[in-house]
């Protein structure tokens, strides 16, 4: 990773407002957690572990910092080792998976052994199982009846939507919480029962995460450009993380304490400083736990507010820009249509690009892309238009125009602006980067 020494810096001398850094505990138990997912199906890549992401997000929103996430196999020794290691790092250990009724589900039995206890039959859990089976007009089978057996020392977390109950163990100053691996069962349990119980049992801080969305500047250049500003975050115990993706870099500011209003004010102040430094690169913001905002949503909102329309002429992106625009609900209000002018013939026939221009300048050139933007705007009578032409790769490049060369043009009621980009050699990334860059160019014109 470039510039790795500058990443994730935090003050070593926390102030009174920020008692600790994000990586430490805070005033006693409960602020640090670890997540363990159990199941061979995760480790062989048969399923994707979405449970950990959901749990980590929900915990952060409620003041609990996740120290580590681990996945282990359906193996007694592996599970026990993971529990031993987790309790050395965290106050709350959350476990998902392995609570089904079949022989390969060994989590409950292993937990019973780990805490040196025995099983008991829970009548309330059994009644929950009976009610679920009754909904399917079926009798409880002997194997499912065993789901009502739970370790003697645990507090049962009832499962309103499934047959496997959750289990809460409070042992040796640590809390262990075991939940089903089925996502919709786990989510209902976490939201409705576990998080309220954690908040009731522990004094929790507030964790604030806010993200600035940037486009048009790479991670390493951005880091150098905002170096002094990044250094200033440490004195306020604010942690900065760089989250690069094709065509964009997200900057997440995080801090932790007990006065939510002051925390938000301080983070907002640092973001305001950043706005002054790099206004041309910032295109939006995200609040942690809310749906991520996209460049196409921002552009769509601007077009809606200004009551403007847009059309597109695409070559190397093959309709991907149009796809992004039309992903936004209500886009029919401002989006008119597109010409996918992938060939010379379509560029000539549908967009009026002259054969001579194509032969002398090439399809990937400033005059051609500007003609494409001008023609599509006039053809569909829109207020704005986007045109893109490039060499997506992996072949087709030359010394003058290597793979990744892209020209983008925006036509407005007053002018045509165009810009050349060099994106790289990955075809898919080039298509995505071209679309993001084109929409960002349009955003800048709409905001003028």
TORTORTI-321381 format. One line per 2 residues: their letters; for each residue z, x, y of C-alpha. Coordinates in Angstrom, 2 decimals, padded with zeros to 5 digits. Example, Ala and Ser with C-alpha at 12.3 -4.5 7.8 and 13.67 -1.06 7.14 Angstrom:
2
as = 007.80 012.30 -004.50 ~ 007.14 013.67 -001.06 $
end
This chain:
448
xx = 000.00 000.00 000.00 ~ -000.89 001.30 003.44 $
xx = 001.90 001.92 005.92 ~ 004.50 001.16 003.27 $
xx = 007.27 002.89 005.20 ~ 006.99 000.32 007.94 $
xx = 007.35 -002.75 005.72 ~ 010.37 -005.04 005.49 $
xx = 012.62 -003.20 007.89 ~ 016.04 -004.63 008.68 $
xx = 018.93 -003.53 010.82 ~ 021.61 -001.49 009.05 $
xx = 024.18 -002.69 011.59 ~ 024.23 -006.50 011.50 $
xx = 025.52 -008.33 014.56 ~ 028.14 -011.07 014.55 $
xx = 025.43 -013.70 014.64 ~ 023.72 -012.16 011.60 $
xx = 026.57 -011.08 009.31 ~ 024.28 -009.48 006.72 $
xx = 020.69 -008.70 005.98 ~ 018.55 -010.98 003.85 $
xx = 019.06 -008.75 000.86 ~ 022.87 -009.01 000.74 $
xx = 025.54 -011.57 000.04 ~ 027.25 -013.38 002.88 $
xx = 030.94 -014.26 003.22 ~ 031.74 -014.67 -000.45 $
xx = 030.09 -016.44 -003.38 ~ 026.93 -018.41 -003.64 $
xx = 024.36 -016.82 -001.37 ~ 022.59 -014.74 -004.03 $
xx = 020.70 -016.21 -006.97 ~ 018.52 -015.07 -009.84 $
xx = 015.95 -017.12 -011.74 ~ 015.22 -016.60 -015.43 $
xx = 012.36 -018.42 -017.14 ~ 012.38 -018.49 -020.92 $
xx = 009.33 -018.95 -023.11 ~ 006.72 -016.96 -025.00 $
xx = 004.05 -019.21 -023.47 ~ 004.75 -017.65 -020.06 $
xx = 004.64 -014.09 -021.32 ~ 001.29 -014.48 -023.09 $
xx = -000.28 -016.17 -020.06 ~ -000.72 -019.54 -021.74 $
xx = 000.99 -021.29 -018.83 ~ 001.67 -020.24 -015.24 $
xx = 005.31 -020.10 -014.13 ~ 005.35 -022.59 -011.27 $
xx = 009.03 -023.38 -011.83 ~ 010.25 -020.15 -010.26 $
xx = 008.23 -020.70 -007.08 ~ 009.60 -024.22 -006.68 $
xx = 013.20 -023.19 -007.34 ~ 013.01 -020.16 -005.03 $
xx = 011.58 -022.22 -002.17 ~ 014.19 -024.96 -002.57 $
xx = 017.03 -022.45 -002.72 ~ 015.86 -020.63 000.41 $
xx = 015.62 -023.91 002.29 ~ 019.28 -024.47 001.46 $
xx = 020.63 -021.03 002.30 ~ 020.48 -019.27 -001.08 $
xx = 018.60 -015.97 -001.31 ~ 016.81 -015.22 -004.58 $
xx = 017.52 -011.66 -005.65 ~ 015.21 -011.46 -008.66 $
xx = 012.94 -013.55 -010.91 ~ 012.55 -012.64 -014.58 $
xx = 010.70 -014.05 -017.58 ~ 011.91 -013.44 -021.13 $
xx = 010.76 -014.44 -024.61 ~ 012.30 -017.02 -026.92 $
xx = 014.48 -014.30 -028.39 ~ 018.28 -014.33 -028.61 $
xx = 018.74 -010.64 -027.73 ~ 016.31 -010.81 -024.81 $
xx = 018.04 -013.87 -023.35 ~ 021.52 -012.35 -023.67 $
xx = 020.40 -009.09 -022.06 ~ 018.77 -011.00 -019.18 $
xx = 021.99 -012.98 -018.59 ~ 024.11 -009.82 -018.62 $
xx = 021.87 -008.11 -016.10 ~ 021.52 -011.16 -013.86 $
xx = 025.26 -011.68 -013.44 ~ 025.56 -008.13 -012.09 $
xx = 023.12 -008.97 -009.28 ~ 023.69 -012.61 -008.42 $
xx = 026.30 -015.33 -008.03 ~ 024.08 -018.15 -009.31 $
xx = 021.81 -017.71 -012.31 ~ 019.25 -020.48 -012.83 $
xx = 017.51 -020.72 -016.20 ~ 014.56 -022.87 -017.22 $
xx = 013.00 -023.40 -020.62 ~ 013.95 -023.48 -024.26 $
xx = 015.90 -026.75 -024.26 ~ 013.55 -028.82 -026.40 $
xx = 014.48 -030.28 -029.80 ~ 012.35 -027.96 -031.95 $
xx = 013.41 -024.79 -033.75 ~ 011.66 -022.46 -031.29 $
xx = 013.84 -023.77 -028.45 ~ 016.93 -021.55 -028.72 $
xx = 018.31 -021.46 -025.17 ~ 021.14 -023.98 -025.71 $
xx = 022.29 -022.33 -028.93 ~ 022.15 -018.88 -027.31 $
xx = 024.16 -020.05 -024.28 ~ 026.76 -021.54 -026.60 $
xx = 027.08 -018.18 -028.33 ~ 027.03 -016.25 -025.03 $
xx = 029.96 -018.21 -023.62 ~ 031.82 -018.18 -026.96 $
xx = 032.11 -021.93 -027.21 ~ 031.16 -024.71 -029.61 $
xx = 028.93 -027.77 -029.39 ~ 030.14 -031.29 -028.64 $
xx = 028.32 -034.60 -028.74 ~ 027.97 -036.23 -025.30 $
xx = 027.75 -040.04 -025.45 ~ 026.37 -040.39 -021.90 $
xx = 023.55 -037.97 -022.62 ~ 022.82 -039.82 -025.84 $
xx = 022.62 -043.11 -023.96 ~ 020.15 -041.54 -021.53 $
xx = 018.02 -040.54 -024.53 ~ 018.27 -044.03 -026.03 $
xx = 017.14 -045.56 -022.73 ~ 014.14 -043.23 -022.50 $
xx = 013.06 -044.02 -026.07 ~ 013.58 -047.74 -025.45 $
xx = 011.08 -047.50 -022.61 ~ 008.52 -046.41 -025.19 $
xx = 009.79 -049.06 -027.65 ~ 010.85 -046.39 -030.10 $
xx = 014.02 -045.48 -031.95 ~ 015.73 -042.15 -031.30 $
xx = 014.82 -039.72 -034.06 ~ 017.48 -037.48 -035.68 $
xx = 015.96 -034.40 -034.07 ~ 016.09 -035.98 -030.61 $
xx = 019.65 -037.19 -031.20 ~ 020.61 -033.52 -031.32 $
xx = 019.58 -033.26 -027.66 ~ 022.92 -034.94 -026.86 $
xx = 024.80 -031.93 -028.27 ~ 025.94 -029.64 -025.46 $
xx = 028.25 -026.60 -025.19 ~ 031.89 -027.65 -024.93 $
xx = 032.62 -025.78 -021.69 ~ 029.58 -026.84 -019.69 $
xx = 029.32 -029.54 -017.06 ~ 026.42 -031.76 -018.05 $
xx = 023.61 -032.27 -015.56 ~ 022.05 -035.54 -016.60 $
xx = 018.29 -035.75 -016.89 ~ 016.96 -039.04 -015.48 $
xx = 013.38 -038.42 -016.63 ~ 013.68 -036.52 -019.92 $
xx = 015.73 -036.05 -023.08 ~ 017.08 -032.53 -022.47 $
xx = 020.16 -032.45 -020.21 ~ 020.86 -029.59 -017.84 $
xx = 024.02 -027.53 -018.21 ~ 026.28 -025.98 -015.56 $
xx = 028.62 -023.14 -016.60 ~ 031.21 -021.74 -014.17 $
xx = 032.47 -018.60 -015.87 ~ 034.05 -015.44 -014.50 $
xx = 033.19 -016.22 -010.89 ~ 029.51 -016.76 -011.73 $
xx = 027.56 -020.00 -012.07 ~ 024.91 -020.33 -014.78 $
xx = 022.61 -023.36 -014.62 ~ 020.26 -024.17 -017.49 $
xx = 017.41 -026.66 -016.97 ~ 014.43 -027.95 -018.95 $
xx = 011.16 -026.06 -018.56 ~ 009.12 -029.23 -018.02 $
xx = 008.35 -029.02 -014.27 ~ 008.82 -032.67 -013.30 $
xx = 012.15 -032.82 -015.15 ~ 013.37 -029.58 -013.58 $
xx = 012.30 -030.65 -010.08 ~ 014.14 -033.96 -010.23 $
xx = 017.25 -032.18 -011.49 ~ 017.11 -029.46 -008.81 $
xx = 016.53 -031.79 -005.87 ~ 018.84 -034.63 -006.78 $
xx = 021.72 -032.98 -008.63 ~ 021.82 -029.18 -008.65 $
xx = 021.20 -028.31 -005.00 ~ 023.78 -030.88 -003.77 $
xx = 026.30 -029.45 -006.25 ~ 025.61 -025.87 -005.11 $
xx = 026.00 -026.86 -001.46 ~ 029.26 -028.64 -002.25 $
xx = 030.70 -025.68 -004.15 ~ 029.61 -022.78 -001.93 $
xx = 029.67 -022.01 001.76 ~ 026.01 -021.26 002.44 $
xx = 024.29 -019.68 005.44 ~ 021.01 -020.77 007.02 $
xx = 017.86 -018.83 006.10 ~ 015.03 -019.02 008.64 $
xx = 011.45 -018.09 007.68 ~ 008.58 -018.50 010.15 $
xx = 005.05 -017.25 009.58 ~ 002.37 -016.23 012.07 $
xx = -001.24 -016.56 010.85 ~ -003.70 -013.88 011.98 $
xx = -007.42 -013.42 011.40 ~ -009.89 -010.76 012.44 $
xx = -007.71 -007.66 012.04 ~ -006.76 -005.79 008.85 $
xx = -003.22 -005.22 007.65 ~ -003.03 -001.49 008.45 $
xx = -004.58 -001.82 011.92 ~ -002.32 -004.77 012.69 $
xx = 000.73 -002.80 011.59 ~ -000.19 000.09 013.89 $
xx = -000.91 -002.24 016.79 ~ 002.45 -004.05 016.64 $
xx = 004.50 -001.02 015.58 ~ 006.89 -001.00 018.56 $
xx = 007.40 -004.76 018.35 ~ 008.14 -004.43 014.62 $
xx = 010.73 -001.74 015.36 ~ 012.45 -004.07 017.83 $
xx = 013.10 -006.67 015.11 ~ 015.72 -004.52 013.38 $
xx = 018.27 -004.83 016.19 ~ 018.27 -008.61 015.68 $
xx = 018.40 -008.35 011.86 ~ 014.95 -009.92 011.50 $
xx = 012.91 -008.89 008.50 ~ 009.10 -008.72 008.71 $
xx = 006.76 -009.08 005.74 ~ 002.98 -008.61 005.72 $
xx = 001.13 -011.08 003.48 ~ -002.55 -010.08 003.38 $
xx = -005.29 -012.25 001.88 ~ -009.09 -012.11 002.13 $
xx = -009.96 -012.53 005.80 ~ -006.41 -012.98 007.08 $
xx = -002.91 -011.52 007.33 ~ 000.22 -013.66 007.48 $
xx = 003.29 -012.22 009.21 ~ 006.55 -013.73 007.98 $
xx = 009.70 -013.30 010.07 ~ 012.97 -013.96 008.24 $
xx = 016.63 -013.91 009.16 ~ 019.91 -015.34 007.97 $
xx = 023.20 -016.51 009.48 ~ 025.31 -019.57 010.25 $
xx = 024.06 -020.72 013.67 ~ 020.68 -022.34 012.93 $
xx = 019.85 -023.06 016.56 ~ 020.44 -019.47 017.66 $
xx = 018.52 -018.10 014.68 ~ 015.47 -020.25 015.47 $
xx = 015.66 -019.36 019.16 ~ 015.72 -015.64 018.41 $
xx = 012.81 -015.79 015.96 ~ 010.79 -017.95 018.36 $
xx = 011.43 -015.40 021.12 ~ 009.98 -012.60 019.00 $
xx = 006.97 -014.75 018.09 ~ 006.39 -015.45 021.80 $
xx = 006.30 -011.68 022.37 ~ 003.72 -011.36 019.61 $
xx = 001.57 -014.10 021.16 ~ 001.23 -011.98 024.29 $
xx = 000.32 -008.86 022.30 ~ -002.34 -010.27 019.93 $
xx = -003.46 -013.67 021.25 ~ -007.03 -013.18 020.02 $
xx = -005.89 -012.75 016.41 ~ -003.33 -015.53 016.05 $
xx = -004.75 -018.83 014.88 ~ -001.71 -020.76 013.66 $
xx = 001.84 -020.87 012.37 ~ 003.70 -021.97 009.24 $
xx = 007.23 -023.22 008.79 ~ 008.69 -022.31 005.42 $
xx = 008.83 -025.18 002.96 ~ 006.13 -027.16 004.72 $
xx = 002.49 -027.41 003.68 ~ 000.57 -024.29 004.65 $
xx = -001.79 -024.81 007.55 ~ -005.41 -023.67 007.13 $
xx = -008.01 -022.51 009.63 ~ -010.18 -025.53 008.77 $
xx = -007.29 -027.89 009.56 ~ -006.72 -026.20 012.91 $
xx = -010.43 -026.37 013.78 ~ -010.58 -029.98 012.65 $
xx = -007.65 -030.91 014.85 ~ -009.28 -029.25 017.87 $
xx = -012.60 -031.02 017.26 ~ -010.76 -034.33 016.91 $
xx = -008.72 -033.84 020.07 ~ -011.72 -032.78 022.12 $
xx = -013.98 -035.43 020.56 ~ -016.61 -032.81 019.66 $
xx = -018.98 -032.55 016.70 ~ -020.06 -029.65 014.51 $
xx = -022.99 -028.78 012.21 ~ -023.63 -025.72 010.07 $
xx = -026.53 -023.56 008.90 ~ -025.51 -021.38 005.98 $
xx = -027.23 -018.68 004.02 ~ -024.90 -016.21 002.25 $
xx = -022.01 -018.70 002.07 ~ -024.13 -021.29 000.24 $
xx = -022.28 -024.26 001.71 ~ -018.75 -022.86 001.52 $
xx = -018.16 -023.31 005.26 ~ -019.17 -026.95 004.93 $
xx = -016.89 -027.28 001.93 ~ -013.89 -026.04 003.89 $
xx = -014.63 -028.32 006.83 ~ -015.01 -031.39 004.65 $
xx = -011.82 -030.65 002.68 ~ -009.91 -031.91 005.72 $
xx = -009.25 -035.68 005.65 ~ -011.05 -037.41 008.52 $
xx = -013.68 -034.69 008.88 ~ -016.42 -037.33 008.90 $
xx = -015.35 -037.99 012.48 ~ -016.60 -034.62 013.70 $
xx = -018.73 -033.07 010.94 ~ -022.39 -034.09 010.86 $
xx = -024.12 -032.00 008.21 ~ -025.62 -028.70 007.15 $
xx = -028.77 -026.91 006.10 ~ -028.25 -024.43 003.28 $
xx = -031.07 -022.08 004.24 ~ -030.75 -019.63 001.38 $
xx = -034.44 -018.74 001.27 ~ -036.87 -017.49 003.92 $
xx = -038.93 -020.63 003.39 ~ -036.07 -022.97 004.33 $
xx = -035.13 -020.82 007.31 ~ -038.71 -021.17 008.55 $
xx = -039.30 -024.83 007.70 ~ -035.90 -026.37 008.53 $
xx = -034.60 -024.06 011.26 ~ -037.73 -022.76 012.95 $
xx = -037.11 -019.09 012.26 ~ -040.48 -017.38 012.61 $
xx = -041.98 -015.50 009.70 ~ -042.56 -012.53 011.98 $
xx = -038.87 -012.45 012.97 ~ -037.78 -012.54 009.34 $
xx = -040.20 -009.76 008.38 ~ -039.38 -007.47 011.31 $
xx = -035.66 -008.16 011.80 ~ -034.62 -009.35 008.35 $
xx = -032.67 -012.48 007.47 ~ -029.39 -010.65 008.12 $
xx = -029.83 -009.98 011.81 ~ -028.63 -011.16 015.18 $
xx = -031.84 -012.91 016.32 ~ -032.20 -014.79 013.03 $
xx = -028.61 -016.03 012.89 ~ -028.73 -017.05 016.56 $
xx = -031.93 -019.00 015.94 ~ -030.25 -020.69 012.97 $
xx = -027.29 -021.75 015.10 ~ -029.49 -022.99 017.95 $
xx = -031.80 -024.92 015.64 ~ -029.13 -026.70 013.60 $
xx = -027.27 -027.77 016.75 ~ -030.46 -029.23 018.21 $
xx = -031.60 -030.72 014.90 ~ -028.36 -032.63 014.31 $
xx = -027.49 -033.13 018.01 ~ -023.96 -031.76 017.72 $
xx = -021.75 -030.21 020.37 ~ -021.19 -027.02 018.36 $
xx = -022.76 -025.29 015.39 ~ -022.03 -022.41 013.05 $
xx = -024.61 -020.16 011.39 ~ -024.04 -017.36 008.90 $
xx = -026.39 -014.94 007.16 ~ -025.34 -011.90 005.16 $
xx = -025.50 -009.78 002.03 ~ -022.75 -011.07 -000.22 $
xx = -023.51 -008.62 -003.04 ~ -023.06 -007.04 -005.41 $
xx = -026.70 -005.97 -004.93 ~ -029.21 -006.28 -002.10 $
xx = -027.71 -003.79 000.33 ~ -029.55 -000.98 002.16 $
xx = -028.47 002.04 004.15 ~ -028.81 000.06 007.38 $
xx = -027.34 -003.13 005.94 ~ -024.89 -002.39 003.14 $
xx = -023.38 -005.07 000.93 ~ -020.87 -007.00 002.98 $
xx = -022.95 -007.01 006.18 ~ -022.75 -010.47 007.77 $
xx = -023.97 -011.95 011.04 ~ -022.24 -015.10 012.35 $
xx = -023.31 -017.14 015.36 ~ -021.68 -020.04 017.20 $
xx = -023.79 -022.29 019.41 ~ -021.98 -024.19 022.16 $
xx = -023.32 -026.54 024.85 ~ -023.57 -023.54 027.20 $
xx = -024.39 -020.48 025.11 ~ -024.80 -018.76 021.76 $
xx = -022.38 -016.03 020.73 ~ -022.83 -013.83 017.68 $
xx = -020.95 -011.06 015.91 ~ -021.62 -008.60 013.12 $
xx = -019.08 -008.02 010.33 ~ -018.76 -005.53 007.49 $
xx = -016.59 -007.16 004.82 ~ -016.91 -005.02 001.69 $
xx = -018.45 -005.15 -001.77 ~ -016.71 -008.11 -003.46 $
xx = -019.06 -011.10 -003.46 ~ -016.42 -013.81 -003.64 $
xx = -014.27 -012.17 -000.98 ~ -017.31 -011.78 001.28 $
xx = -018.07 -015.50 001.06 ~ -014.46 -016.43 001.82 $
xx = -014.13 -013.90 004.62 ~ -017.37 -015.08 006.22 $
xx = -016.21 -018.70 006.23 ~ -012.80 -017.82 007.68 $
xx = -014.34 -015.58 010.35 ~ -016.87 -018.26 011.32 $
xx = -014.22 -020.95 011.65 ~ -012.02 -018.59 013.64 $
xx = -014.88 -017.83 016.04 ~ -015.34 -021.57 016.52 $
xx = -011.59 -021.99 017.08 ~ -011.65 -019.46 019.90 $
xx = -014.50 -021.28 021.63 ~ -012.79 -024.64 021.25 $
xx = -009.58 -023.28 022.75 ~ -011.26 -021.81 025.83 $
end
